[in-house]
Amino acid sequence: MDGEKWEYEVCPIPQSAQHPVGYAECYEYLVSAGFDIVIFDSLSHAWHGAMEKVDAYARANRGDKFGGWAQVTPEQRKMLTTMTDPRAHTIATMRVKSEYERIDDAGKMKIKKVGMKTDQRENTEYEFDAVIRLEVEKPRGACREGSWLHGDGRQDVRPPWPDVWKPLFDWWLSAEPVDAVSPEDHHRRLLNAAKTLPDLATVWGAIPKVLQSRLADDKDRRKAVLANESESRRCRDRFRRGEDTAGVCPTMTTHCSRPAHAPGLPD
């Protein structure tokens, strides 16, 4: 669209997890994996899943939808609180419920399709720093956020050209710079910091599968180092106990010239 080529990973959300709890868990998973920009497309699916949970509760409890909302409402709030926390930048698309209205166009009545409320819980858009609305007939964006566009919180309805986006980018770039670490480098550091083979297995298991293929060589190198260190410790223990290390611990002949029958000597 803008001539740039962007590299990104995809994390599909299963149908069974397309609800507020599932979206919050997805965000937690991606943040823990080191991602600092998360895009949800779209947030409307979470709302549909929330309503399905309410309906399922009502069917199981004699039509009691109030009880269903008592469960879903806290989950919805937690999802929005989680997704808008400072650990990552979140971009979320939302569908818009379309309606038709009759308009007077130079004395002639026309039917116009207009976008109304977002297909999410009422006022959800106010949880975000900026809201961009794209109209059906004209490529216009409505940017809502007094902190970066207007001091009085007015809406700006103009074609989304660069001058519309500049205040937003200026606001983002006004923050203090931080050392950017890619998710791949983040997990590479964790692999290299593993002290034991069980620690390495734990770190490896927490790495998203999409990154494991890139880090397999790093994991194998660290595994070889730790395995060698583990074998060396085992041989030293056997040596100290006076057990025969010949043929079992060939590395001992390189590092140790003491007889095997002299236990208790310091390394």
Backbone as CSV, one residue per row, in Angstrom:
resi,resn,N_x,N_y,N_z,CA_x,CA_y,CA_z,C_x,C_y,C_z
1,MET,0.825,-1.197,0.000,0.000,0.000,0.000,0.866,1.256,0.000
2,ASP,1.907,1.270,0.828,2.769,2.451,0.900,4.128,2.194,0.268
3,GLY,4.266,1.082,-0.438,5.526,0.762,-1.086,6.522,0.066,-0.187
4,GLU,6.223,-0.032,1.103,7.123,-0.687,2.052,6.800,-2.176,2.137
5,LYS,7.827,-2.975,2.369,7.631,-4.389,2.629,7.802,-4.641,4.110
6,TRP,6.785,-5.207,4.734,6.795,-5.400,6.176,6.893,-6.883,6.494
7,GLU,7.726,-7.212,7.454,7.815,-8.586,7.931,6.981,-8.719,9.200
8,TYR,6.159,-9.733,9.250,5.314,-9.926,10.422,4.992,-11.407,10.585
9,GLU,4.650,-11.764,11.782,4.242,-13.128,12.095,2.723,-13.169,12.247
10,VAL,2.151,-14.333,12.051,0.703,-14.507,12.156,0.397,-15.484,13.283
11,CYS,-0.528,-15.110,14.129,-0.948,-15.974,15.246,-2.456,-16.199,15.140
12,PRO,-2.889,-17.225,14.412,-4.326,-17.465,14.253,-4.994,-17.784,15.596
13,ILE,-6.154,-17.197,15.824,-6.925,-17.488,17.032,-7.983,-18.523,16.677
14,PRO,-7.962,-19.689,17.299,-8.953,-20.721,16.976,-10.381,-20.219,17.210
15,GLN,-11.314,-20.802,16.497,-12.713,-20.413,16.641,-13.170,-20.534,18.092
16,SER,-12.709,-21.565,18.772,-13.128,-21.791,20.161,-12.588,-20.739,21.120
17,ALA,-11.571,-19.976,20.691,-10.960,-18.951,21.557,-11.299,-17.537,21.107
18,GLN,-12.238,-17.405,20.192,-12.611,-16.071,19.707,-13.670,-15.469,20.635
19,HIS,-13.186,-15.042,21.789,-14.003,-14.388,22.802,-13.043,-13.562,23.661
20,PRO,-13.520,-12.732,24.565,-12.617,-11.855,25.328,-11.482,-12.577,26.033
21,VAL,-11.753,-13.708,26.644,-10.698,-14.437,27.352,-9.625,-14.898,26.377
22,GLY,-10.044,-15.426,25.225,-9.098,-15.906,24.235,-8.230,-14.796,23.669
23,TYR,-8.818,-13.627,23.443,-8.054,-12.494,22.923,-7.027,-12.008,23.954
24,ALA,-7.430,-11.968,25.221,-6.494,-11.555,26.264,-5.344,-12.548,26.381
25,GLU,-5.648,-13.843,26.274,-4.597,-14.858,26.342,-3.654,-14.748,25.145
26,CYS,-4.205,-14.437,23.976,-3.383,-14.264,22.785,-2.406,-13.105,22.974
27,TYR,-2.896,-12.001,23.510,-2.040,-10.836,23.762,-0.922,-11.211,24.743
28,GLU,-1.279,-11.902,25.821,-0.276,-12.298,26.812,0.786,-13.192,26.179
29,TYR,0.349,-14.094,25.336,1.274,-15.022,24.673,2.253,-14.264,23.789
30,LEU,1.738,-13.317,22.992,2.592,-12.583,22.066,3.551,-11.653,22.807
31,VAL,3.076,-11.019,23.865,3.951,-10.138,24.635,5.055,-10.950,25.302
32,SER,4.707,-12.101,25.833,5.716,-12.951,26.476,6.732,-13.460,25.462
33,ALA,6.321,-13.519,24.189,7.224,-13.964,23.134,8.120,-12.836,22.639
34,GLY,7.907,-11.619,23.146,8.774,-10.509,22.797,8.230,-9.545,21.772
35,PHE,7.005,-9.756,21.297,6.438,-8.848,20.302,5.984,-7.553,20.981
36,ASP,6.270,-6.420,20.343,5.877,-5.146,20.928,4.854,-4.396,20.084
37,ILE,4.411,-4.964,18.973,3.289,-4.446,18.193,2.365,-5.612,17.897
38,VAL,1.121,-5.507,18.327,0.139,-6.583,18.148,-1.061,-6.012,17.405
39,ILE,-1.460,-6.667,16.321,-2.600,-6.225,15.520,-3.685,-7.293,15.588
40,PHE,-4.873,-6.912,16.045,-6.018,-7.817,16.086,-6.969,-7.462,14.946
41,ASP,-7.265,-8.444,14.101,-8.178,-8.233,12.984,-9.159,-9.407,12.937
42,SER,-10.349,-9.291,13.520,-10.809,-8.027,14.056,-11.325,-8.242,15.474
43,LEU,-11.504,-7.146,16.183,-11.983,-7.207,17.558,-13.474,-7.533,17.614
44,SER,-14.150,-7.389,16.498,-15.580,-7.713,16.466,-15.816,-9.194,16.733
45,HIS,-14.880,-10.053,16.323,-15.052,-11.483,16.557,-15.073,-11.797,18.055
46,ALA,-14.308,-11.040,18.832,-14.318,-11.254,20.284,-15.687,-10.931,20.856
47,TRP,-16.321,-9.888,20.313,-17.643,-9.498,20.797,-18.690,-10.544,20.414
48,HIS,-18.587,-11.064,19.197,-19.516,-12.124,18.791,-19.364,-13.338,19.699
49,GLY,-18.109,-13.672,20.031,-17.880,-14.794,20.935,-18.432,-14.537,22.320
50,ALA,-18.356,-13.277,22.771,-18.907,-12.931,24.087,-20.420,-13.130,24.101
51,MET,-21.087,-12.684,23.050,-22.540,-12.843,22.994,-22.937,-14.312,22.887
52,GLU,-22.117,-15.104,22.192,-22.398,-16.540,22.115,-22.280,-17.192,23.487
53,LYS,-21.322,-16.743,24.301,-21.186,-17.285,25.652,-22.393,-16.919,26.503
54,VAL,-22.900,-15.707,26.330,-24.101,-15.293,27.066,-25.288,-16.155,26.654
55,ASP,-25.451,-16.372,25.363,-26.565,-17.195,24.873,-26.447,-18.631,25.377
56,ALA,-25.233,-19.163,25.393,-25.035,-20.535,25.874,-25.386,-20.639,27.355
57,TYR,-25.002,-19.632,28.124,-25.348,-19.625,29.549,-26.860,-19.564,29.736
58,ALA,-27.513,-18.736,28.926,-28.966,-18.588,29.045,-29.671,-19.896,28.704
59,ARG,-29.193,-20.593,27.677,-29.829,-21.872,27.312,-29.696,-22.902,28.421
60,ALA,-28.574,-22.833,29.154,-28.337,-23.808,30.220,-28.966,-23.391,31.542
61,ASN,-29.501,-22.164,31.613,-30.036,-21.662,32.884,-31.388,-20.972,32.690
62,ARG,-32.248,-21.625,31.948,-33.638,-21.187,31.795,-33.760,-19.739,31.313
63,GLY,-32.932,-19.404,30.339,-33.042,-18.086,29.738,-32.448,-16.949,30.543
64,ASP,-31.619,-17.249,31.522,-31.036,-16.214,32.379,-29.840,-15.559,31.695
65,LYS,-30.097,-14.507,30.931,-29.003,-13.796,30.277,-28.257,-12.883,31.244
66,PHE,-28.923,-12.449,32.296,-28.249,-11.589,33.263,-27.063,-12.306,33.902
67,GLY,-27.270,-13.580,34.209,-26.174,-14.366,34.766,-25.033,-14.517,33.773
68,GLY,-25.382,-14.658,32.479,-24.352,-14.756,31.449,-23.543,-13.476,31.337
69,TRP,-24.229,-12.327,31.367,-23.506,-11.057,31.293,-22.671,-10.817,32.547
70,ALA,-23.120,-11.345,33.677,-22.334,-11.198,34.906,-20.976,-11.878,34.776
71,GLN,-20.911,-12.920,33.938,-19.640,-13.599,33.704,-18.833,-12.925,32.598
72,VAL,-19.516,-12.521,31.530,-18.826,-12.010,30.349,-18.315,-10.578,30.537
73,THR,-19.075,-9.752,31.250,-18.677,-8.344,31.399,-17.291,-8.191,32.026
74,PRO,-16.972,-8.881,33.124,-15.598,-8.772,33.659,-14.549,-9.268,32.668
75,GLU,-14.890,-10.290,31.875,-13.942,-10.794,30.882,-13.697,-9.752,29.793
76,GLN,-14.751,-9.060,29.393,-14.613,-8.003,28.390,-13.733,-6.865,28.914
77,ARG,-13.966,-6.469,30.149,-13.172,-5.391,30.735,-11.709,-5.795,30.856
78,LYS,-11.468,-7.022,31.275,-10.092,-7.491,31.416,-9.401,-7.532,30.067
79,MET,-10.129,-7.948,29.024,-9.533,-7.990,27.691,-9.058,-6.605,27.261
80,LEU,-9.911,-5.601,27.432,-9.549,-4.244,27.010,-8.421,-3.672,27.863
81,THR,-8.462,-3.955,29.162,-7.382,-3.487,30.040,-6.056,-4.130,29.660
82,THR,-6.098,-5.413,29.334,-4.881,-6.138,28.966,-4.334,-5.640,27.642
83,MET,-5.207,-5.500,26.657,-4.771,-5.122,25.313,-4.241,-3.691,25.237
84,THR,-4.645,-2.847,26.157,-4.214,-1.445,26.124,-3.163,-1.128,27.185
85,ASP,-2.559,-2.166,27.762,-1.505,-1.894,28.742,-0.230,-1.467,28.003
86,PRO,0.773,-0.964,28.712,1.948,-0.379,28.045,2.982,-1.372,27.543
87,ARG,2.745,-2.661,27.653,3.769,-3.614,27.248,3.936,-3.715,25.738
88,ALA,2.898,-3.352,24.979,2.978,-3.424,23.519,1.999,-2.426,22.915
89,HIS,2.267,-2.030,21.678,1.322,-1.206,20.928,0.259,-2.126,20.342
90,THR,-1.013,-1.806,20.553,-2.100,-2.621,20.038,-2.871,-1.849,18.974
91,ILE,-3.059,-2.479,17.839,-3.909,-1.957,16.765,-5.037,-2.961,16.576
92,ALA,-6.261,-2.503,16.618,-7.404,-3.401,16.493,-8.392,-2.846,15.480
93,THR,-8.798,-3.681,14.554,-9.852,-3.290,13.627,-11.194,-3.718,14.206
94,MET,-12.229,-3.012,13.837,-13.587,-3.355,14.255,-14.540,-3.097,13.098
95,ARG,-15.466,-3.999,12.902,-16.480,-3.800,11.887,-17.436,-2.703,12.338
96,VAL,-18.115,-2.119,11.371,-19.081,-1.067,11.672,-20.457,-1.526,11.208
97,LYS,-21.432,-1.378,12.068,-22.807,-1.715,11.705,-23.324,-0.668,10.723
98,SER,-23.724,-1.104,9.552,-24.173,-0.184,8.511,-25.686,0.004,8.555
99,GLU,-26.101,1.225,8.326,-27.512,1.553,8.222,-27.711,2.455,7.015
100,TYR,-28.956,2.653,6.644,-29.275,3.480,5.487,-30.087,4.692,5.930
101,GLU,-29.799,5.796,5.305,-30.569,6.991,5.614,-30.932,7.712,4.314
102,ARG,-32.043,8.428,4.347,-32.500,9.177,3.185,-31.932,10.592,3.253
103,ILE,-31.256,11.023,2.186,-30.646,12.352,2.161,-31.166,13.150,0.975
104,ASP,-31.113,14.472,1.101,-31.540,15.370,0.033,-30.299,15.817,-0.741
105,ASP,-30.187,15.379,-1.980,-29.040,15.718,-2.821,-29.517,16.606,-3.973
106,ALA,-29.379,17.941,-3.782,-29.788,18.917,-4.802,-31.251,18.743,-5.179
107,GLY,-32.077,18.567,-4.177,-33.505,18.441,-4.412,-33.973,17.042,-4.731
108,LYS,-33.051,16.111,-4.846,-33.418,14.730,-5.127,-33.111,13.874,-3.897
109,MET,-34.041,13.027,-3.544,-33.852,12.155,-2.388,-33.047,10.931,-2.781
110,LYS,-32.020,10.648,-2.006,-31.185,9.482,-2.258,-31.051,8.661,-0.985
111,ILE,-30.819,7.384,-1.197,-30.570,6.481,-0.070,-29.060,6.290,0.044
112,LYS,-28.522,6.603,1.205,-27.088,6.509,1.423,-26.789,5.491,2.518
113,LYS,-25.797,4.650,2.263,-25.342,3.686,3.259,-24.337,4.365,4.170
114,VAL,-24.574,4.350,5.453,-23.697,5.027,6.401,-23.243,4.048,7.468
115,GLY,-22.008,4.246,7.929,-21.491,3.439,9.023,-21.875,4.068,10.352
116,MET,-22.410,3.267,11.234,-22.872,3.795,12.511,-21.965,3.300,13.638
117,LYS,-22.503,2.503,14.525,-21.738,2.056,15.684,-20.785,0.924,15.308
118,THR,-19.704,0.847,16.055,-18.783,-0.258,15.859,-19.408,-1.554,16.348
119,ASP,-19.030,-2.652,15.716,-19.568,-3.960,16.080,-18.764,-4.507,17.256
120,GLN,-18.932,-3.830,18.364,-18.305,-4.204,19.629,-19.180,-3.634,20.736
121,ARG,-18.818,-3.881,21.960,-19.605,-3.334,23.054,-19.559,-1.804,23.020
122,GLU,-20.642,-1.182,23.393,-20.761,0.267,23.314,-19.608,0.957,24.047
123,ASN,-19.049,1.970,23.383,-17.968,2.804,23.909,-16.606,2.112,23.951
124,THR,-16.482,0.956,23.318,-15.188,0.275,23.297,-14.120,1.138,22.651
125,GLU,-14.485,1.912,21.624,-13.483,2.712,20.915,-12.814,3.749,21.814
126,TYR,-13.483,4.118,22.922,-12.901,5.121,23.816,-11.750,4.569,24.655
127,GLU,-11.533,3.267,24.599,-10.429,2.673,25.339,-9.092,2.855,24.625
128,PHE,-9.144,3.276,23.360,-7.930,3.396,22.558,-7.494,4.849,22.444
129,ASP,-6.211,5.064,22.199,-5.660,6.411,22.088,-6.124,7.116,20.820
130,ALA,-6.345,6.365,19.768,-6.765,6.966,18.496,-7.761,6.055,17.816
131,VAL,-8.745,6.653,17.184,-9.760,5.907,16.443,-9.819,6.462,15.028
132,ILE,-9.677,5.593,14.053,-9.718,5.990,12.649,-10.937,5.338,12.015
133,ARG,-11.785,6.149,11.420,-12.975,5.644,10.728,-12.816,5.860,9.235
134,LEU,-13.012,4.810,8.469,-12.962,4.910,7.015,-14.385,4.779,6.479
135,GLU,-14.835,5.796,5.770,-16.178,5.783,5.220,-16.239,4.906,3.976
136,VAL,-17.455,4.512,3.613,-17.643,3.605,2.492,-17.407,4.311,1.163
137,GLU,-17.999,5.478,0.988,-17.963,6.132,-0.310,-16.700,6.956,-0.522
138,LYS,-16.168,7.533,0.523,-14.978,8.359,0.399,-13.936,7.906,1.412
139,PRO,-12.696,7.877,0.972,-11.623,7.420,1.884,-11.282,8.472,2.922
140,ARG,-12.161,8.652,3.890,-11.915,9.649,4.917,-11.659,8.965,6.247
141,GLY,-10.798,9.571,7.013,-10.517,9.036,8.335,-10.918,10.033,9.402
142,ALA,-11.508,9.563,10.444,-11.852,10.421,11.583,-10.960,10.031,12.739
143,CYS,-10.136,10.944,13.162,-9.165,10.664,14.210,-9.655,11.277,15.516
144,ARG,-9.806,10.454,16.533,-10.319,10.947,17.798,-9.299,10.739,18.895
145,GLU,-8.714,11.793,19.332,-7.881,11.724,20.534,-7.281,13.094,20.786
146,GLY,-7.772,13.749,21.823,-7.313,15.096,22.111,-5.844,15.176,22.456
147,SER,-5.237,14.062,22.899,-3.861,14.129,23.364,-2.875,14.368,22.236
148,TRP,-3.236,13.991,21.010,-2.246,14.159,19.960,-2.730,14.955,18.767
149,LEU,-4.040,15.151,18.613,-4.509,15.844,17.421,-5.001,17.246,17.718
150,HIS,-5.899,17.361,18.690,-6.442,18.659,19.061,-6.445,18.793,20.575
151,GLY,-6.110,19.939,21.038,-6.106,20.163,22.469,-7.490,20.129,23.077
152,ASP,-8.523,20.403,22.259,-9.878,20.422,22.803,-10.643,19.143,22.510
153,GLY,-9.971,18.140,21.960,-10.616,16.858,21.729,-11.521,16.825,20.512
154,ARG,-11.452,17.844,19.625,-12.308,17.846,18.441,-11.927,16.705,17.500
155,GLN,-12.896,16.273,16.709,-12.618,15.281,15.692,-12.075,15.972,14.450
156,ASP,-11.260,15.246,13.726,-10.708,15.762,12.486,-11.165,14.842,11.367
157,VAL,-11.995,15.335,10.474,-12.521,14.521,9.387,-11.941,15.037,8.082
158,ARG,-10.895,14.400,7.626,-10.218,14.766,6.396,-9.733,13.497,5.711
159,PRO,-9.422,13.574,4.420,-8.781,12.414,3.782,-7.510,12.059,4.539
160,PRO,-7.236,10.774,4.725,-6.086,10.364,5.560,-4.757,10.534,4.853
161,TRP,-4.412,11.774,4.516,-3.128,12.056,3.891,-2.055,12.190,4.979
162,PRO,-0.788,12.306,4.584,0.304,12.366,5.578,0.141,13.438,6.642
163,ASP,-0.470,14.613,6.284,-0.586,15.672,7.281,-1.536,15.293,8.408
164,VAL,-2.440,14.344,8.144,-3.344,13.870,9.199,-2.583,12.979,10.179
165,TRP,-1.672,12.159,9.653,-0.965,11.206,10.500,0.213,11.830,11.236
166,LYS,0.754,12.935,10.710,1.965,13.509,11.278,1.862,13.795,12.777
167,PRO,0.769,14.413,13.278,0.707,14.652,14.731,0.790,13.366,15.555
168,LEU,0.197,12.299,15.030,0.239,11.027,15.751,1.668,10.493,15.819
169,PHE,2.363,10.522,14.675,3.737,10.024,14.666,4.656,10.918,15.487
170,ASP,4.413,12.215,15.459,5.217,13.124,16.288,5.046,12.792,17.764
171,TRP,3.825,12.467,18.149,3.537,12.095,19.534,4.256,10.807,19.900
172,TRP,4.177,9.801,19.029,4.864,8.534,19.290,6.375,8.742,19.415
173,LEU,6.935,9.517,18.486,8.390,9.695,18.456,8.902,10.614,19.555
174,SER,8.006,11.269,20.290,8.439,12.146,21.373,8.869,11.359,22.611
175,ALA,8.583,10.069,22.629,8.966,9.235,23.773,10.471,9.020,23.794
176,GLU,10.994,8.710,24.962,12.418,8.432,25.090,12.763,7.156,24.322
177,PRO,13.859,7.155,23.561,14.231,5.957,22.797,14.633,4.812,23.713
178,VAL,14.346,3.616,23.277,14.731,2.415,24.013,15.466,1.487,23.053
179,ASP,16.266,0.608,23.606,16.970,-0.371,22.784,15.973,-1.410,22.286
180,ALA,15.807,-1.448,20.990,14.854,-2.391,20.404,15.502,-3.764,20.269
181,VAL,14.833,-4.774,20.768,15.302,-6.150,20.665,14.220,-6.957,19.967
182,SER,14.576,-7.588,18.873,13.593,-8.377,18.136,13.204,-9.604,18.951
183,PRO,12.007,-10.162,18.716,11.613,-11.389,19.415,12.629,-12.511,19.234
184,GLU,13.209,-12.594,18.041,14.194,-13.642,17.780,15.436,-13.466,18.649
185,ASP,15.955,-12.236,18.725,17.138,-11.983,19.558,16.824,-12.146,21.042
186,HIS,15.606,-11.774,21.427,15.197,-11.924,22.831,15.273,-13.381,23.255
187,HIS,14.745,-14.268,22.429,14.748,-15.686,22.797,16.134,-16.295,22.615
188,ARG,16.923,-15.761,21.692,18.296,-16.246,21.544,19.098,-15.974,22.821
189,ARG,18.882,-14.810,23.392,19.573,-14.474,24.647,19.147,-15.413,25.768
190,LEU,17.858,-15.733,25.825,17.378,-16.641,26.867,17.967,-18.029,26.694
191,LEU,18.077,-18.489,25.449,18.676,-19.800,25.205,20.129,-19.824,25.670
192,ASN,20.878,-18.797,25.336,22.298,-18.749,25.700,22.512,-18.563,27.197
193,ALA,21.467,-18.068,27.882,21.580,-17.853,29.332,21.187,-19.083,30.139
194,ALA,20.659,-20.107,29.483,20.246,-21.319,30.191,21.452,-21.986,30.840
195,LYS,21.314,-22.373,32.112,22.434,-22.924,32.876,22.459,-24.444,32.887
196,THR,21.293,-25.066,32.678,21.216,-26.521,32.697,20.352,-26.987,31.534
197,LEU,20.420,-28.273,31.244,19.593,-28.828,30.170,18.101,-28.689,30.468
198,PRO,17.646,-28.941,31.720,16.223,-28.704,32.012,15.819,-27.244,31.810
199,ASP,16.714,-26.313,32.191,16.422,-24.894,31.958,16.285,-24.618,30.468
200,LEU,17.166,-25.213,29.687,17.124,-25.025,28.235,15.820,-25.567,27.660
201,ALA,15.388,-26.716,28.162,14.129,-27.296,27.682,12.943,-26.393,28.010
202,THR,12.976,-25.777,29.194,11.897,-24.867,29.584,11.862,-23.639,28.688
203,VAL,13.039,-23.064,28.427,13.112,-21.883,27.562,12.641,-22.225,26.152
204,TRP,13.080,-23.373,25.661,12.711,-23.785,24.304,11.208,-24.007,24.179
205,GLY,10.621,-24.588,25.189,9.184,-24.850,25.140,8.344,-23.590,25.141
206,ALA,8.894,-22.488,25.655,8.146,-21.228,25.716,8.298,-20.397,24.444
207,ILE,9.156,-20.818,23.530,9.368,-20.063,22.289,8.273,-20.410,21.289
208,PRO,7.627,-19.422,20.693,6.599,-19.717,19.674,7.178,-20.577,18.562
209,LYS,6.370,-21.499,18.062,6.846,-22.432,17.046,7.342,-21.719,15.796
210,VAL,6.745,-20.575,15.501,7.160,-19.852,14.299,8.600,-19.361,14.409
211,LEU,9.093,-19.204,15.655,10.476,-18.766,15.872,11.427,-19.930,16.117
212,GLN,10.883,-21.078,16.497,11.751,-22.213,16.811,12.574,-22.653,15.607
213,SER,11.990,-22.558,14.401,12.727,-22.974,13.208,13.944,-22.098,12.974
214,ARG,13.880,-20.844,13.390,15.007,-19.930,13.201,16.062,-20.095,14.287
215,LEU,15.648,-20.618,15.437,16.548,-20.691,16.583,17.038,-22.107,16.869
216,ALA,16.714,-23.036,15.975,17.080,-24.438,16.220,18.592,-24.606,16.351
217,ASP,19.376,-23.931,15.500,20.829,-24.043,15.571,21.364,-23.487,16.891
218,ASP,20.789,-22.364,17.344,21.222,-21.787,18.621,20.930,-22.742,19.766
219,LYS,19.749,-23.365,19.707,19.385,-24.324,20.751,20.326,-25.520,20.756
220,ASP,20.646,-26.035,19.574,21.520,-27.207,19.490,22.934,-26.885,19.979
221,ARG,23.428,-25.690,19.644,24.763,-25.315,20.123,24.799,-25.208,21.634
222,ARG,23.782,-24.587,22.217,23.747,-24.456,23.670,23.560,-25.812,24.328
223,LYS,22.769,-26.668,23.706,22.555,-28.014,24.239,23.862,-28.799,24.265
224,ALA,24.671,-28.662,23.205,25.951,-29.374,23.154,26.884,-28.886,24.253
225,VAL,26.907,-27.568,24.478,27.760,-27.006,25.526,27.327,-27.516,26.900
226,LEU,26.025,-27.452,27.167,25.524,-27.876,28.477,25.701,-29.376,28.681
227,ALA,25.516,-30.154,27.601,25.695,-31.601,27.723,27.147,-31.934,28.036
228,ASN,28.072,-31.235,27.411,29.492,-31.459,27.684,29.837,-31.067,29.120
229,GLU,29.294,-29.937,29.578,29.549,-29.515,30.957,28.970,-30.530,31.938
230,SER,27.785,-31.044,31.621,27.155,-32.038,32.499,27.980,-33.316,32.561
231,GLU,28.498,-33.750,31.412,29.321,-34.958,31.378,30.627,-34.752,32.132
232,SER,31.196,-33.552,32.011,32.443,-33.266,32.721,32.225,-33.297,34.227
233,ARG,31.118,-32.737,34.675,30.823,-32.769,36.113,30.636,-34.199,36.592
234,ARG,29.954,-35.001,35.782,29.727,-36.396,36.169,31.051,-37.147,36.275
235,CYS,31.949,-36.879,35.342,33.248,-37.559,35.373,34.083,-37.100,36.566
236,ARG,34.030,-35.822,36.879,34.791,-35.339,38.034,34.271,-35.967,39.314
237,ASP,32.941,-36.101,39.387,32.384,-36.750,40.581,32.861,-38.191,40.690
238,ARG,32.889,-38.897,39.579,33.361,-40.282,39.612,34.846,-40.345,39.979
239,PHE,35.594,-39.388,39.467,37.025,-39.338,39.757,37.271,-39.115,41.244
240,ARG,36.491,-38.185,41.834,36.658,-37.904,43.264,36.269,-39.097,44.121
241,ARG,35.307,-39.863,43.623,34.897,-41.055,44.399,35.851,-42.220,44.200
242,GLY,36.869,-42.041,43.365,37.852,-43.098,43.148,37.403,-44.146,42.166
243,GLU,36.342,-43.879,41.399,35.865,-44.856,40.430,36.725,-44.784,39.170
244,ASP,36.745,-45.884,38.439,37.541,-45.960,37.220,36.919,-45.071,36.150
245,THR,37.688,-44.140,35.586,37.179,-43.246,34.544,37.734,-43.597,33.181
246,ALA,38.618,-44.586,33.106,39.211,-44.947,31.825,38.152,-45.494,30.882
247,GLY,38.087,-44.959,29.701,37.125,-45.412,28.712,35.735,-44.863,28.908
248,VAL,35.452,-44.406,30.101,34.129,-43.847,30.392,34.154,-42.346,30.264
249,CYS,35.206,-41.742,30.769,35.350,-40.288,30.724,36.673,-39.966,30.049
250,PRO,36.715,-40.066,28.737,37.993,-39.829,28.059,38.528,-38.429,28.256
251,THR,37.676,-37.485,28.521,38.164,-36.126,28.712,38.973,-35.995,29.992
252,MET,38.803,-36.920,30.928,39.507,-36.830,32.196,41.010,-36.998,32.006
253,THR,41.426,-37.790,31.003,42.850,-37.998,30.800,43.520,-36.724,30.320
254,THR,42.737,-35.865,29.716,43.291,-34.610,29.234,43.453,-33.610,30.369
255,HIS,42.477,-33.591,31.258,42.465,-32.577,32.302,43.049,-33.063,33.628
256,CYS,43.113,-34.388,33.826,43.538,-34.905,35.125,44.609,-35.978,34.919
257,SER,45.680,-35.868,35.641,46.744,-36.883,35.546,46.865,-37.653,36.840
258,ARG,45.974,-37.389,37.798,46.050,-38.074,39.078,45.535,-39.492,38.949
259,PRO,46.030,-40.396,39.751,45.535,-41.781,39.701,44.111,-41.854,40.202
260,ALA,43.370,-42.811,39.652,41.964,-42.935,40.009,41.781,-43.370,41.453
261,HIS,42.864,-43.925,42.097,42.717,-44.417,43.472,43.016,-43.344,44.510
262,ALA,43.052,-42.047,44.078,43.344,-40.971,45.031,42.125,-40.069,45.178
263,PRO,41.096,-40.563,45.875,39.872,-39.768,46.010,40.075,-38.623,46.997
264,GLY,39.208,-37.619,46.882,39.172,-36.533,47.850,40.126,-35.416,47.561
265,LEU,40.976,-35.528,46.549,41.895,-34.451,46.243,41.138,-33.291,45.583
266,PRO,41.555,-32.069,45.880,40.858,-30.935,45.256,41.096,-30.886,43.775
267,ASP,40.162,-30.301,43.055,40.315,-30.193,41.593,41.458,-29.252,41.267
